[in-house]
Amino acid sequence: MDTLDVCPSILNSYLLTLDGSIVTLGRYLLTLDRLHATLGGSVARLDRCLAKLDGCLARLDDRV
């Protein structure tokens, strides 16, 4: 086997490894996007709860 026969095999191996890395990175990005969406929903719920609490405190202030 000479060098020209080995080079395509090595290149193919590197390309397969790179392809696997890109797929893995894509999965991590998808997971990060899902976590971001979940966090966004949690922040929105917290914001609504704080608004309700603020309203309750304002009514309590009016009574006192």
HELIX and SHEET records of a PDB file:
HELIX    1   1 THR A    3  ARG A   63  1                                  61    
END                                                                             
